[in-house]
Each structure stands twice: as C-alpha cells, then as structure tokens.
Amino acid sequence: MTSSSQKPLSLGGDPNVFQDGVTHVDFVLVWEESLIGQKEEGGVSSSDPTHSKKRVEFLSKLRDAGLQLEQRERLQLKRKVCYVLLNAPWSVLCYYAEELNLRAPLQVVSAPNYNWSERILETLSIPNLISQDVPNPPPDFYTCPFRTTKLDRFLDSDNKETFFKKTQRHQLLYEILARTPYGEVSRGEVGVDRLLSEAVLSAAYPLHEGPYEAPGWAAPDRLSVRQVLFRYWARWGSWYRYQPLDHIRVYFGEKIALYFAWLGFYTGWLLPAAAVGTVVFLFGFWLINTDVPARELCDSDIIMCPLCNICSHWNLSSICLTFKVGLLFDGGGTVFFSVFMALWSVAFLEFWKRSCSNLTHRWDCSQYQEAEERPRPEFTAMAPMTTRNPVTGAEEPYFPETQRLRRTLTGCTVIVLMVCMVLMFLIAIIIYRTIISVLIYRAQKTFFIFSAGRIASLSGSVLNLLVILTLSKIYISLAYVLTRWEMHRTQSKYEDMFILKVFIFQFVNFYSSPVYITFFKGRFVGYPGNYNSLFGIRNEDCGPGGCLIELAQELLVIMVGKQLINNLQEFISPKLKAWWKARKVQEEEGEPLLPWETDYQLLMCEGLFSEYLEMVLQFGFITIFVAACPLAPLFALFNNWLEVRLDAHKFVCEYRRPVAERVQNIGIWFNILQFISHLAVLSNAFLLAFSSSFLPRLYYSWTHDGSLAGYVNFTLSYAPPNTTGQSHPVCRYRGYRDENGNFLPEFFHLLALRLTFIIVFEHVVFLSGRLIDLMVPDVPEEVEVKIRREYYMAKEALAENQSADRTLIPGQINMGGLRQRGPVLLATPSSPSQTGPSGPT
C-alpha cells in the first residue's frame, strides 16, 4: 500500500495533480469538440448542444456531491480535447467508504505468504530458481469495515493522503460517477456509463502512476508500483519468475489480480501434466521397437482393399512408418495418462478453490457482498416502463419478464441455427477431404498418390481452423447483439448470459471436428460390395494409420494454430491500434503531453472475457481429448508462459488503467471448468473404448495366452468373394466380419468389453474425484483461523464500550508455536485476563 503512493522518478514528483501542485487527480473525464463543425467518427458531433447541456448538468451535480473539478484543454488541428480532473476530498471518501462497506486496516499480519510450489520446494530442500525479491511488497492486514466514528482505531488514520489506497479512491470516485444523474432519473439518465454509451463523453479513467519505465540508476525501493510491475512482471526476462500478485492487486484491483493468479496457478499445474504426457509420448519410441503387431505389419504381404472407389489395392506393409508413428499417440501408457489427466483436472479445481479462498481473504474479498447492483445504462435507456425497486425504494426502469423470456428463447434458436451452420461446414470439409483425395489420386503422380490421404487430412485441418476462427468472430459479434436485445437488468447478469452463449457456440465450433474423428469417422463405412455413401460420395474412412493419429493431428493443428494466431494478434494488434491512435493526435510543437493526455492515447481496457475464453477452450483440449495427444499439456504450458507476459505487457504498458473491481472468485468460468472436467471423463472413456487399440489388444492377449502374435490378422476381414477381381482375387479390410459381411462373435465380445470398460472407467474416476473433493477442504485451516481472528478483532474495534488502546493487540503474537503451560490459577471475578486471545496470526 505504501508503494502505491511513491512518486515516479522520471519527473521528480507526482505529476498527477491539479495546477496547485497539491491536489491529487483521482479520475479523469474526457470529451472532444470539433473546431470546424464536422461530425466525429461515431456520427455524432461532440459539439452537439444536447451533449453540452448534459455535460454541464453532470459536472454541476458532481460539484454538488462534494468533488473538486479542474478543466484542462488541448487544441489540435481539427478538434479540442477537454479533460476534467476530479478529486474527492477526505469527507466525501469517508462517507462513501462507509456506505460501500470498504475495509480498513487494523493490524499488520507478519506471517509470510507462501504459494504451493514454494512450500513443496522448501520441503524438498530444492533451490527455488523462480522466486524473486520484488521491492516494496504491500503489507497484509487484519481489516474490518470502515467506520468514521472509529477512525482512530485504524492504522495510519492520521495520514489522510495515504489512508485510502489508490484503487479504493478510484472505486469510490467511480461509485459517485455511476450514481450522479444528468437528466430525468425516471428515464435512466444517470451515471457516467450512460454518458459514455451516448458519446457525450469520450472516456473516463483513473490515471496510471507515471511512466512504466524507470531510469536505469533508480534504486528498486524507489520505483512506483507501475515500474515495479514492468520490471519484475511484464518484461520478457521475467517469464520464469513468480508473478507479484500483491502488487498486481494493489495497482489493478482484485478482479484482474485474481485472473492472473488463476492463470499462474493453472500454468503451474500444467508442469506435472506436461511432464507425464512427455514421458508417455517418449514411451512410444520404446514401444515402436518392441511392439509385436508393428513387426508383423511391416513384414506382411497382405493386400488391402481400395480406400476409395477409384483407388487401387495397396500393400499393408506400405503404412509401416505411419503405424509406428501412431504408437506414439496410442501406446501402452494411454490409459494411464487418461486416468491421470481426469484426476488431475479434479485436483486442479479443488486446490484452486483453496488457493482462491486464501487470496480472497488476504485481499479482503472473502466477506465481500456486492451491493444492490445498478441497472445497466443500455437497460435504463431502452426499458419501456418503470417500477419501484423493493430494496432501494427508487423508481427504476423495468422490462417485463415474459418479453425477456421470449427474446431469450429466440436467442436460443439463433444459437441452434449457428450450431447447424457449424455442422454444415464440418460436412463440407469432410466432402472436401474425400474429393481432394480422389483428385490427387487421378493426377497419377507417384509421390502424391502415396500421400493423398495425408495431404487431404492436413489441408482439411488447416481449412477447418480458418473456418472455426471466422465463425468465432461472427458469432461473438452476434452474441453481443442478442444479449443486448434480451434486456438484462444488471451488468453481472448480462455478462453471465453473454459468456454462456459464446461458450456453447465455441464448444461446438472448436470441438465438433475432433468429436467427429473420435466417435463417427470410419464407423459407418460398410464393407466391400456394400459401402455406405453421403451425397453420392463414399463415407470417409480412417486413414491407413487409424483414426487416433488423425485426431492427434487435428488437435495439434486447431489448438496450436489457434494459440499462435491469438498470440500474434495480442502482440501486433495493440501496437497497431496505439500507432493509429497516436497518428491522429496532433499536439502542439514543443509542448510535452501531460499524464492524462498520455493515458488518453492508450487503449481502453477490453476486460478479461477473451483471456478467460482462450484458456477455458485450451483446458478443454488438454482434458477432453488428451488420450489422443499426450503432448497437448506441453504445448499448453509453452503457450501460457507466453500468454502471461503478453497480457501483463498489455495491462501495464498499452491499456488505460481500469477501475479496480472486487470479486470473490472467477465467476461462471469456474462452473464451465467443472463441466469440462466431468465431460472429459466420459469423453476419454469412449475414446479409449472405441478409438484406441488398447481394448482389442487386451482382448486378443486374454484369448491367446498373453501373446499378441497374429493380432494384425485378427483385426482384418476378407472381402466377400463377389467383390474381388482377377488381378487381386483376395483383399482384406479392417473389421470383424465373415466373408459374407456378417459380424463375427468377436465383434460382440469386444462391444461388451468396451461398454464394460466405459462404466468401470467413469465410476473409478468419478469416485476418485469425489474422494479428492472430500479430502481437500475448500478453505484451508489456517485461513479459517485467520477469518475467526479477524472477526474477533473487528468486533473489538467496532464495539462501543471498547477504548482505542484496547482495539489493537500489542505486538504480533506468535500463535503458531507450542508453549508450556504454567500453573493453573483460579482468577477472581475482578482479576483481568493477562493474555491476549489465542489463535494463529
């Protein structure tokens, strides 16, 4: 907290002040006025008399609320940019802090804060190479709700400039701005958000604390919080270091800090998953040289039936290399890795709940209850009627629930139509692969004929990725329109419905192709002489190497390709936007930009939706289909190391400072992660049962005295006699059929084994996950003790009959160690207690 008030070194003092050089700038309002009467880019003139009247009324109401205002202007070639600097006096801050139930410090907590990896490394006596000494660490406090009448019982209460943290001042200012009317309250003409949506104001933001780069001679303990975050977090050289979460929280607030805490926690948990996956993948190299079916296949002279209507017969030994590569993804460790990842996902979510509870308590959010939420600006502007709020008693805009339900159902219909569109494109790509294979085969080029299926499959995966990204952009824009049209009253409800819509569509959009390859491709092909077709084209069969290697290829193309494209966009797009924005700014020659002008040129923070969505979809890839690609967690780990620094650089260097928000958890995203982790158990069970060779090998080994000799011949059937020609009288195909095309008993034995495996697999994993849930409490014991101790201290501090000198317990009592009890003495009723309350600190 003390570090947040330090002055940037580059200017020798705090530049975020009024002209008097003393009054701090807590918030900035900006609008632009055209100097030549032209329309602005949004189609609305900033010099509109209606807009001017609303601004004048709004600023007048802000003065009435007790805020101090100072207006600055910057003349440019075609426009005038007006800045209104806002400051909240001490009395205003105290009033709203008590109304919003902000928490104030009672006593410093001296116990060190360790994360889970630090504890493990310290227990194993392993040097911690990823730890770093970040200067000016914010202290941790026991806190209680702020009360003006108990001001003398709070720490540092005599220093009015630093008592409230910068982020708390921003929250209080934003609360005032959001409540202040500028017109008819019954028509929802209230708050800065409505003014921004109507283009009356161009921007409203708190200021950054000076430049993010510090002079090279600057001592670490003299850096501002922004400079600390840049040097120890946002730079690429810190890619392997712990994130300074407390500094992030002090500067950006709890919501953004909790996102980076979750991202870092998720990335740390990817380390064991990536290590085990890599070992399983490398185990496949040993299996290549020892696998009996692989040797049989490579030495065979079996003639296989054509893979398409115009294709020729082919020798099974020609796919020797492809079959061996498939063992890297479908080896003996596949089942173990699937069970491991299923339990990993459950344990990850359970331990995240523990870590989240620890962080939210440390950041004073564990008992945070959001006050009655205000209506959204768009809702207040478009609601057709008003009603009285039963909580506040105020007259508020109202939208009938029946109309909202009808609009929501219409939105669901649109989602279904978009899902159908995804499936149509999927069918189109299937047909594309088949046609490309035929065209390549007709070209009569030896190399291309041999690789026709591989070329068609790989090009189809790349085309599918482009279609997925295009549909994703279209649907996100459509989801914005639908969610606004549904007229949700509060911002939280609006965000939840928007996230749910986008996730449902993206789930189908990104996972439909892997699901098709896993569960449908090659299942409905038929057999020689009785092939099934779609639109006159023979149904697509798995390639010579099997469906699992194609699934691994599809996953790597979609997941890794999407990550590369997103990272390039995150790296290049902000820089292009900032360049274009700076290009339009024409400042006067020789006049340096002031801090509020510099921040105005930065990009507006777009929130955390896209960041969470990207990570949640990645979580689905590494859990739902992980049995087909053991290297998926490794690629996810590399991407997340890059993602943390890209996001950190955006927030520190390229975005305007967002208003700090208090949250208790990551919201609806946690429910989505739980859904994915449960779905992953079922998906991997079916994948191992029907797409992997694990169960057929196991069944053959059981029925042939533990030997796999002859397994290749076991998996092949003979084509019916009436389908063979003179040049190739006999050919084989994959399946468990007799010469007439009827299923053999082995097919039904395997089907029973597969269904039994699914039931046993999901029961074992779900039971194990439930045991992990029971064994790992959501709130650590030390946090529960801290909560009880803090509650006791708050009760003592706010009690009317307590004096100020008894509020804080003298010294910091070490409650963690054991002490020998002295002789027990019976105290008289009048004898005071000589010891403080027990409990760890």
N, C-alpha and C positions, 0 to 999 in steps of 0.2 A: 504494500500500500504506500509506503513512503517513497518507493522508487517511482511511482506513477506521477509524483509531483516534482520530480527533478527537472531542471531546465536543460533544454538542448544545448549542447556545447557549441554548435556551429554558429549560433547567433549571440552567444554570451549571455543570454537571458531568455525569459519566456516571451515569445512573440505573440502568443495567443491572448492578447489583452486589448482593452479599449484604448482610446487615444490618451487617457490619463496615465497609462502605463501601469496601472494597479488592478483594475477590474478585469477578472478573467472572463474569457469567452467560453460559455458553456454550450452554445448551439448557434447555428448559422442558418438563416433563411435566404434564398436567392431567387431572383426573377430577372428576366431580360426584357428590355423595352427596345423596340425598333426605332432608329433615328430617322428613317426615311419612309415610315408608314407602311412598310412591307409586311406581309404575312410571315410568320415563323414557319419552321418546317412542319410543325404539327397541324398547320392550317388555321391557327388561332393567333391573332395579333396580341403580343404581350402588352401593348398599349391600349387594349380594349378598355373603355370606360367602366364596364361592369366589373372587370377584373381589378381595376384600380380601386374601385369602391370597396370590393370585398377585402382587398389587402389593407386598405386604410382602416376598415372596421376591425379586422383581425388584429392588427398591430395595436389599435386602441384598447381592445379587450385584453391583450397581453400586458399592457401598461397597468390596466385596472387590476390585473391579477398580481401585480407587485413586481413584475420583471423589469429589468433595466435594458434599454434598447439603444443601439447606436447604428446609424446607417452609413454605409460607405458605397461609393460608386466607382466604376471603371468604364471610361469611354473607349469605345473601339470604333472601327471604321463604319460599321452599319448598325451598331446596337450599343446600348448602355446596359451594363450588368450591375444590378443593385444587390448589395449584401446588407442584411440586417443582423447585427451581432447581438446575442442575447446573453444575459447573466441573471441568475436567480440569487437574490440576497439571502442571508442566513435565515431570517424569519420565514421566508417562503419555503426554503429547503426543509426546515424543521416541521412546518405544517404538513407538507405533502409526504415527508418521510414517515410521519406518524400515521397518516391516513393510509398509506400504502403498506404499512407494517414492515418497513425496512428494518434490518437487524444491524445493531451497533455492537462494537467490541466491548467485552467486559474484562477479559484476561487473556494474556498470550499463552498459547499452547506450546510448550517446549519440546514435546515428543517429536522425533524426526519422522518424516513421511517416506516410507519405502514403497516401491511398487513390487509386483510379484517376482519379476525377473531379478531384481536386486536382492531380494530375500533368498532366492534359490542360489545365486552365485555366491552370496555371502556364506550360506550354509555349507556349500561345497568348497569353500576357500579358493574360489577361482577369481582371478583379477577381472574387474569389471571395466572392459575397454570402451563401453558405450556410455559410461557415465561422464558427466561434465559438471564443472563448478560454474554455475550461472550466477553472475553478480546480482546483488540487491534482491535476494529471494523474499517474496512477500510473506510476512508472518501469518501464522494461523491463530485464530482467536476463538475463545468461547464467546458467544454472542447471545443477545436476546432482542426482542422487538424494541425499537426506539421509542422513547417517551421523553417529551420535552421537560416534563416536571421532574424527571430523574436524570437530567443531563449530567450532573456532577458525578454520577456513578459509572459513567462510561469512560473508557480510556481516551486520552488526548482530547477531551471535551473542551479544553481551554483554547485549542487552536481551531478556530472556525474555518480557516482556509483549507485545512487538510483533513478535518474530521470526516467529511463525506468523501468517499473515493470518487475519482473522475467518472467512472462508469455509473455510480449511483447518481451523481449530478446529472448525467445525460438521461438516465431513466426518469428522474423527477421532472426535468425540463420537457422531455417528450410527453410525459403524462399531462402536463399543463397544456402543451400544444395540441394534444389529442382531444382535450376536453373543451377548449375555448371555441365558442360559437363566432360566426362572422355574418350570420343572417338569421333566417327563420329556423328555430330549433325544430319545429314540427315538420319541416321539410328536410331535416337531416343536414342542414348547413352548419356543420360542427367539425372542427378538427383539421389538423394540417394534412392528414392523408387525403381528405376530400379536396382540399385546395390543390394538392399535387395531381390528383386524378383529373381535375378540371383544367389543369395547366395554368392556374392562377399563380402558382409558384413553380419554379423550375427544379428546385432541390431544397432539401432540409437535412442537415447532417451535423454531428459533432466533429470537432477538429482532431486531426492527428496531433501528436505531441512532437512537433518539429520534424526535421528530415530523418529518414531511416538510416542514412549513412553517417557515421561519426568520424571525426578527424582521426588520422592514424595515431596521433600522440595521446588520444584520450584514454584516461585510466578506466578500466572496466567498471569501477564503482561510481563513476561519474556519468555513465550512459543513461539516457532516457529509456523508458520501457520499450518504446518502438525500436530504438537502436539495439537494445539487448535482444529483442526478438529477431531482428535482422541478422545480427552477428552470430547468435547461438541457435538459430532455428531455421530461418528462411534461406540461408546460404547453402549451396550445394555441398560445401565441405562438411556440413553437419548431418549428412544423410544417414550416418550410422549412430548418431547420438540420441539420447533420450530427449523427448520434447519438454520444454519448460512449461508445463501445463498451468502452473500457478501464475506465471507471467502472462500467459495467453488469456487466462480468466480475468486477471486484473485489467488487461487492455481491451479485450473484445467482449467480455461477459461470459456467463455460464453456458449459454446455448452453443456458441462457437467452440468454446473450450471443451465442452462435452463431446462434440463431433470429433475433434482431433484426439481426444482421449480414447474414444471408441475406435477410431481408425488406427491409432498406435497399438491399442490392445489387440485388435484383430490382426494387425501385421505381425505382432509378436507371437501370437498363437499360430500363425502360418508357418513359423520356423519348424516346429516338430512335424507338422503335416507335410511340409516340403521335404524334410529330411527323410521321413519314412517313405514318401512317394518316390523319391530318387533312388532309395535302396531297393524298393520293389522293382523299379524300372531297370536298374542295373542287374538285378537278379535274373531278368530276362535274358541277358547276354550269356550268363552261365547256362541257362536252360536251352539256349539255341544249340549249344554243342553237346548237350546230353539228352535232348528230347528224342525219344524213340519214334513217334509219329513223324517228326521232321525228317529223320533219316530215311524212313520208309517212303515218304512223299518224294524226296529228292532223288531217290534211286528207282522210282517206279517208272513203268512204261504204260500206265493206264491212259486210255484215250477218253477224253471228256466230251460230252455233248455240246453243241454250239451254244454260246451265250446270247445270241440274237438270231433273228430269222434269216439273215443273210451271212451270218458268221460261219466260219468253218470249225471243224473239230480241232481240239487242241490237246496237247500232252500235259498231264497233271504235273510232271516234273518241271514244267516251264515256270511255275509260280513258286519255285523253291525259295528264292530270296524273299518274295512277298510274304510267304508263310512264316519264315523265320523272323521277319520284322514284326509280324503280328504277335509273335510270342512275347515281344517286349511290352505289349499292352494287354495281353491275355495270357499271363503266365500263372504260375502256381501261387504267387502272392496276391492275386487279385481279390480273392475272398477276404483274406486277412485285412487288406487295405480298405476294402469297403466297410467292414465292421469297424475298423479303426476310425475312419472318417465319420461314420454315423455317430459313434460315441464322442468323437472329437467335437462335432457340431453341438451336441447336447451339453458337453462340459464347457465349451466356449461360452455359450449363452448363460449357463448357470454362474460361471465365475465372472462374467461381465456384470451380472446383476450385483454380485458382491462388490466388485470394483466401483460400479456406478453408485451404490449406496455409500461407499466410503468417500467418493469425490463429492457427491451432493451434500453430504453432511459437512465436509470440510469447507465447501463453498456456500454454506448457509442456504441450501435449497431443499434439504430433506423435509422440512416442515412448511415449504412454500406452497401456499394455496392461491391459485390465481383468482383475483377479484372478479366480480361480475364483469364479463367481457363486453366491451362496447360493440355496437353493430358496425359492420364493415362500411366504408364510405360508399361503395357501389350499391350496397343494400339500402342505405338510407336515401340515396338519390333516386332509386328506381322502385322502392316499395310503394304499392298503390294505396295503402291505408296506414293508420297509426293505432297503437294500443298502449295501455299503461303497463310499464314494467312492474311486476309484482315485488321485485327486490328493491329497486331504487325508487319506485313511485313516479319516475319520469315518463313523459309521453314519448314513445319511440315508434319509428316506422315498423310496419308489420306486413308480412306476406303470408297468405293462407297456406296452411299445411297441405290441404288437398291439391292445390295447384302445384306446390313444390313436389309432392309425390308423383303427380302426372309428369312433371318435367324430368324427374329422376328416372322414371320408367322409360321415358323417351330417350334419355341419355344412355340407359342400359341397352336399348335397341340399337343405338348407334354403335355402341361397343361391340355388340354381336355382329353387326354388319362389317365393322372393321376387322374383326376376327375372321369372318368369312373371306374377306379380301386377302388376309394373310394366307389362308389355306389355298385360295386360288393361285396366289403367286407360288406357293410351295408346289402345287400340282404342275404349274408351268415350268418350274425348274426341274422337276422330275422328267417331264417330257423333253425339256432341253437336253438333259444328260443322255437320254436314250437316242435322240436324233443326232447329237454330236458324235456319239459312239458309232452310229451307222455311217455317218458321213466320213468319219476318219477311216473306217474300215473300207469304204468304197474307194478311197483315194489310192489304195494299193501301194502305200509306202510301208516298207517292212518295219521301220522303227516305230512309226505312228500306229500301225496295226497292232504291234505288240503292246503299246502303251495307251490304246484307245480308251479303255475303261478308266485308267488313272487320270488321263488328261481331262476326260469328261467330268469325272468326280471332282477334281481340284478346281477346274474352272467354274463348275456349278457351285462349289462352296464360296468362291470369291464373289460370284454374281449374287448368291444368296445374302452375303454380308452387305453388299451395296443396297439390295432391296430392303433388308432389315433396317439399315440406318436411315434410308429415305422414308420408309413408312413410320419410323420412330419420330422423325421431325414433324411429319404431317400430323400424326395423332396427338403429340404433345400440344401443338397449336390448337387442334380441335378440342382437346380436353379442357384447355383454358376457357374456350368459348362455352362449352357445355356446362362447366362448373359455375361460371358466372351466371349463366342463364337459369340455373337451378335456384338462385337467390338464397344462398345460405346466409344466415344472420351474422355469425361470428367468423373471425379470421381462422380460428383453430378448426372449426367445422369445415370451412371452405378448403383448408389445406388438407385435412384428412380425406375428404371426398376426392379431391384432385389427385392426391397420391394413390388412392385406391384405384381410381380409373386408369391412371397411367401404368401402374404395376400390373393390373390384369391384362392390359393390352401388351405391354412389353414382355410379360411372361410368355404369352402365346407367340409373340413376334420373334423372340430370341430362341425359344426352346422348341418350337414346332418342328424344325428340321432335325435336330438331334433325336426328338421323340419318334419321328417317322423312321429314321435309320435304326433306332434301337428296337422298336416294337412292331414295325409294319413292313419295312423293306425286306424283300425275299420271302415273306410269309405266304403270299398269295400268288406265287408264280405258276404253280401247276407242275406238270411233268411232261417229258417229250411226247408229242402227239396230242396233248391236252393242255396247252398253255393258256393261261388267262390273259386278257388284254384290257386296256383302257384307251378309249377313243381310237381303237384300231391298232394300237401300239402294244406290243407285248409288255406285260408288267415287269418292272425293274427288279432285277435280281442283285444280290450282293456280289461284289467283285470276287476275283479269284482268292484273295486273301481273307475273305469273310467280312461280315458287317462291322465287327468291332474295330478293325483298323480304320474303316471308313468313318466310324463315329469319332475316333480319336482325331482324325484329320479334320472333320467338321468342327469339333470343339476348339482345336487349336486355331483354325482359321477365323472362326467367329470371335472367340474370346480374346486371343492375342491381337487379331486385326482390329477389333473394336478398341482395345486398350491403346494400341499405337495411334489410331486416328484420334481418339479422345485426348491423349496426351499432347499430340501435335496441335490440336485445336486449343487446348488450355495454355499452351506455350506461345502460340503465334497470335491467336485471336485477341487477347487483351492488349498485346503490343500494337496490333494494327488499329484497334479501336482508340487507344490512347494517342497514337500518332495522328489519326484522322481528327480527333477532338482538339488536339493541340494545334493542328494545322489551321483550324478555323478561328483560333484565338489570335487576335491582333492587338497585342499590348503596345503601349507607347514606348518609343525607343529610350532605352536607358533607365526605365523605371522597373525595379525588381518586383516580382509578384509577392503579395502578402500571403500569409499562411492560408487564409480562407479562399483566396484565389487559386493557389496551388492545389488545394484539395478539391476545388470545384472542377478542375481539369481531370481529376481522377475518375475512374469508372464507378458507377453505382454498384454497390454490393448486390448480387443477384440471389442471395440466400444459399441454402445448403441442399436444396432439392436435388439438383443434378449430381452433386457429390454423393449423397446417400444412395440415389438410384443406381449409379455406376457400381458402387461397392456391393449393393444388395444383389444385383444381377451377377456380379462376379462370384459372390457367395453361392448362388445357385449353380453356377457352372462347376465349382470345385466340390460340390456335395451331391447334386442330383445325378451327375454323370461321371463321377470320379472313378468308378470302376473301369471305365474305358480309357482313362488318361491319367495315369499316376503322376505325370509331370505338371498337371494343372495347378496344384498349390504352389509349385516352384515359380511358374510364370506369374501367378497372382502376387507372390511375395516380391518379385522384382518390380512389378508394376506399382505396388503400394509404396515401396521405398521412393519411387519417383513421384507418386501422387502426393505424398505428404509434403514434399518440398515445393511442388508446383502450387498446391493450394496455399501453403504458407507464404510463398512469394506473392501470390495474388492479394492476400489479405493485408500483408504488411506494406507492399510497395505499389500496388496497382489499383486497389479499391479505396473508395472513401471509407472512413471509419463508420461501421454500422452502429446503431443504437444497441446497447447491451440488453439482452433478454435473459430472464431467469427461467430455467426449466428443471424438472426433476429427473428426466430420462430422455432417451432419444425418440420417444413418442411411438407412433404407429409403426415405425420401421422395425421396432423390436418384435411386434406381433407378426410382421411379414417374415422376419428371420426365423421365428419359431415355426411358422407354416412351412417354410422351405426345408428346415431341418427334418420335420416329420415326413414331408413328401420325399425327401432324399432317401429315407429308409426304404420306402416302398419301391421307389424307382430303382435303386441298386439291387433290391431283391429280385425284381422282374428282369433286370438287365443280366444279372448273373445266371438266372434260371433259363432264360430263353435266348440270349445273345452270346453268352460266353460258352467256351468248350469245356468249362470246368465240370459240369454235371455229366455230359456224355462220356468224358474221360473217366470220371469217377464210377459211373455205371459199368462201363466196359471193364475197368480194372476189377470191380467186385465180381463180375461174372466170368472173369478169365484169370483167376488165381493171382490177382495183383499185377498182371503184366499188361502193357499197352501194345504188345506186338500184334499186328493185324488191325490196329484201330482205324487206320485210314480206309481200309477195305470195308470196315464195319459201317462207316458213315456214308458210303456210296451205294447207290442203287443202280440196277441195269435198266436201260431204256427198253420199253416194250418192243418186241420183235418187229412189229409192223411199221416202226418209225425209223429203222436203220436202213441204210442204202448198201450198194455193192462195195463202195470204196471203204466204208467203215461199218462193217456188219454189226459191231457191238460198241456202244459208248456208255459212259457212266454219268451220273449226276448226283448232287447232294440230296439225301433224303433217306427215309426208312420205309421203302415201298418194295413190293414184289414186282415181278416182270409185267404184271397186268395193271400196275399203278395203284394197287390197294396198300393201305398201311399195314406194316408188319407189327407183330406183338411188341417188339422193342420200342416202337413209337409210343404206344400207350403206357409201357413201363416207364419210359423217360418222362412222359407227360405227368404221370402220378408223382414221380420223383421231383419234378420241377415245382409242382404245386405244393408238395410237402415242404420242399426247401423254402419256398416263399413264406409259408406260415411259420416255420421254425425260425427263420432268419428275422422276420419282423418282430416276433414275440421276444426273442432273445435280446434284440437291440432295444426295443421299447422298454422291456423290463430293466435292462441295464441302465438305460437313460433315466428311468424313474428312480432307481436306486441312487444314481448320482444326484438327482434333484433332492432326494431326502437327506443325503449325506452332506450336501453343501448348502448351508443356510444362506438365504438371500442377503442377510445383513450380518457382517462379522461380529463376533462377540465384543471385540474392543470398541467397535463403533456403537453398539448398543449401550455399552458402559459410558462412552463419551456423551451420548444423547441424554442419558439419565443425569449425568453430572451437569451438563449444560442446562437441563431443565431445572435442576436444583438451584444453580447459580442465578438463572433468570428469575426464579421465584423469590430468591433472597434479594436480588437487585430491585425488583419492582414492588416488593412488599412495602406497604405504607408505614409499618411500625419498625422498619429497619433503618438504622442510621447509615450514612455514607461510608463510615470507616469499617462497617461490618460487611459491606457488599462484596468486596473482593477479598479472597482468602490470601493472607500474607504469604508471599513466596510461592514457589511452584513445588507442590508436594509430590514426591516420587511415590506413586501408588503401585508401581509395577513389582517392587521387590517384597520379600517376606521379612518380617521383623519379629523378634522375640517379644512376647507379651510380658508386661510387668505384672506385679501382684495386683489382683483384683481388689479394689476398694469400693466399699459401698458409699456412694455420694449422697450427701444430704440434699433435700429438695432445693436448698438455696445455693448449693455449690455449682458453679458454672462448669461447662464442659471444657476440658483443656486441649482437646484435639479437634482438628477440622474434620469434615466429612470424609469418609473413605471412598475410594474408587480411583481407578487409574486415570491418569491425565493423558 
